[in-house]
Amino acid sequence: MEHPIDGTSTPSAEERRAKLVARAADLQAVLRAQATRNEQERTTSPEAVEAMTEAGVFRLLTPKRFGGHQTDLRTLTTVSEVLGQGDGSAAWTGMIIAVTNWLASLFPDQAQEDVFGVDPDARVTGVAAPTGMGEPVDGGWRVTGRWSYNSGAPHATWAAVGALLKDERGAVADQALVLIPASELSVEDTWHTAGMRATASNTLTAQSVFVPAHRVLSVPAAAEGNYPRTADDGTLFSSAFGPMLTLCLAGPLLGMGKAALDIVVDQAGSKPLSFTIHPRQADSVGVQTQIAQAALQLETARLHIYAAADEVDRSAAEGALDYATRTRLRAQAGYAAQQVLAAITTLLNVHGAAAFAVSNPLQRIWRDANTSARHAGLVPAVGYEVYGKSLLGIEERVSLMV
């Protein structure tokens, strides 16, 4: 297809995706080399953040009218999977900011201007849990709260945080996300964890911060696809709320699983299988079958996640996803995460105790994967419950993130 103005070829969605994925692949060596230092310092380095900025990671889901790439969930998932092969924490940070930039683009147009009109490279982070409270005041709300865990906190320019909004009588009238400049929030250093240390997922606090009415997004309304934005920016911003915010979490996990597989396969060609006749692990039938099993578990996870991502992307153009479909997608996200964890466990069993040497990246991958897979959006029991209820015709809704 030719560009209507200058006759040059307009790249297809697939070509744009391939270019962005290639840029992410070029970052793997840098992220891998910095992973240990970043973990020790408990934050993704400024150099890595700058490299991801230049590669367009944070702009993946930002509207084109603000200079964003305005891609889709499949592209975000692929890019974060590729980054996750270098470092899970950096991939998570990039993914969270990219998808929260999409979330900020669902707010009224004036809020989008506030965030991206001034700074096309704005980085929005957030916590959906409604652990804040908003009191009505002239022109908006006074919000006070404390929000954990805010991945990428040191790199944020804005935050979208959850709050219960009271009416004039003091009763809770709505559950919302509110946009607040990072400069008006405090950060408490609370992220001391076994895994995903470099995500710097610290706690945000606010004390009576004014939030104008246009920087508020009703979560119950958004969960049903009712967004207050009015700009005509294409189908990306019709994507289903819950599935976008849960399926996106799987990309870095898929990357970590692939990284573990690559390391174990590579070293199996020279690492002996102790207390056996095999000079190389690769010669053992037991090792061969376990590696095959792990590879298939990872492929199972990928098939679920990419099929689900494609379904979300198609529905954005063709029509809203019904609730029953959304419950299945939520279950698929949790199921896929468990497949990745099972694969990584098998791979560490194959590699042996050496996997837990501090110098071995496998132990960091194991810790990072097991931490990130416990994100509330990936808890399998919740996904199975909502999907099972749907299959059985039980109408009780247990989560807005569906």
Rosetta blueprint (number, residue, H / E / L):
1 M L
2 E E
3 H L
4 P L
5 I L
6 D L
7 G L
8 T L
9 S E
10 T L
11 P L
12 S L
13 A H
14 E H
15 E H
16 R H
17 R H
18 A H
19 K H
20 L H
21 V H
22 A H
23 R H
24 A H
25 A H
26 D H
27 L L
28 Q H
29 A H
30 V H
31 L H
32 R H
33 A H
34 Q H
35 A H
36 T H
37 R H
38 N H
39 E H
40 Q H
41 E H
42 R L
43 T L
44 T L
45 S L
46 P H
47 E H
48 A H
49 V H
50 E H
51 A H
52 M H
53 T H
54 E H
55 A L
56 G L
57 V L
58 F L
59 R L
60 L L
61 L L
62 T L
63 P L
64 K H
65 R H
66 F H
67 G L
68 G L
69 H L
70 Q L
71 T L
72 D L
73 L H
74 R H
75 T H
76 L H
77 T H
78 T H
79 V H
80 S H
81 E H
82 V H
83 L H
84 G H
85 Q L
86 G L
87 D L
88 G H
89 S H
90 A H
91 A H
92 W H
93 T H
94 G H
95 M H
96 I H
97 I H
98 A H
99 V H
100 T H
101 N H
102 W H
103 L H
104 A H
105 S L
106 L L
107 F L
108 P L
109 D H
110 Q H
111 A H
112 Q H
113 E H
114 D H
115 V H
116 F H
117 G H
118 V L
119 D L
120 P L
121 D L
122 A L
123 R L
124 V E
125 T E
126 G E
127 V E
128 A E
129 A E
130 P E
131 T E
132 G E
133 M E
134 G E
135 E E
136 P E
137 V E
138 D L
139 G L
140 G E
141 W E
142 R E
143 V E
144 T E
145 G E
146 R E
147 W E
148 S E
149 Y E
150 N E
151 S L
152 G L
153 A H
154 P H
155 H H
156 A L
157 T L
158 W E
159 A E
160 A E
161 V E
162 G E
163 A E
164 L E
165 L E
166 K E
167 D L
168 E L
169 R L
170 G L
171 A L
172 V E
173 A E
174 D E
175 Q E
176 A E
177 L E
178 V E
179 L E
180 I E
181 P E
182 A H
183 S H
184 E H
185 L L
186 S E
187 V E
188 E E
189 D L
190 T L
191 W L
192 H L
193 T L
194 A L
195 G L
196 M L
197 R H
198 A H
199 T H
200 A L
201 S L
202 N E
203 T E
204 L E
205 T E
206 A E
207 Q E
208 S E
209 V E
210 F E
211 V E
212 P E
213 A H
214 H H
215 R H
216 V E
217 L E
218 S E
219 V H
220 P H
221 A H
222 A H
223 A H
224 E L
225 G L
226 N L
227 Y L
228 P L
229 R L
230 T L
231 A L
232 D L
233 D L
234 G L
235 T H
236 L H
237 F H
238 S H
239 S L
240 A L
241 F H
242 G H
243 P H
244 M H
245 L H
246 T H
247 L H
248 C L
249 L L
250 A H
251 G H
252 P H
253 L H
254 L H
255 G H
256 M H
257 G H
258 K H
259 A H
260 A H
261 L H
262 D H
263 I H
264 V H
265 V H
266 D H
267 Q H
268 A H
269 G L
270 S L
271 K L
272 P L
273 L L
274 S L
275 F L
276 T L
277 I L
278 H L
279 P L
280 R L
281 Q H
282 A H
283 D H
284 S L
285 V H
286 G H
287 V H
288 Q H
289 T H
290 Q H
291 I H
292 A H
293 Q H
294 A H
295 A H
296 L H
297 Q H
298 L H
299 E H
300 T H
301 A H
302 R H
303 L H
304 H H
305 I H
306 Y H
307 A H
308 A H
309 A H
310 D H
311 E H
312 V H
313 D H
314 R H
315 S H
316 A H
317 A H
318 E H
319 G L
320 A L
321 L L
322 D L
323 Y H
324 A H
325 T H
326 R H
327 T H
328 R H
329 L H
330 R H
331 A H
332 Q H
333 A H
334 G H
335 Y H
336 A H
337 A H
338 Q H
339 Q H
340 V H
341 L H
342 A H
343 A H
344 I H
345 T H
346 T H
347 L H
348 L H
349 N H
350 V H
351 H H
352 G L
353 A H
354 A H
355 A H
356 F H
357 A L
358 V L
359 S L
360 N L
361 P H
362 L H
363 Q H
364 R H
365 I H
366 W H
367 R H
368 D H
369 A H
370 N H
371 T H
372 S H
373 A L
374 R L
375 H L
376 A H
377 G H
378 L H
379 V L
380 P H
381 A H
382 V H
383 G H
384 Y H
385 E H
386 V H
387 Y H
388 G H
389 K H
390 S H
391 L H
392 L L
393 G L
394 I L
395 E L
396 E L
397 R L
398 V L
399 S L
400 L L
401 M L
402 V L
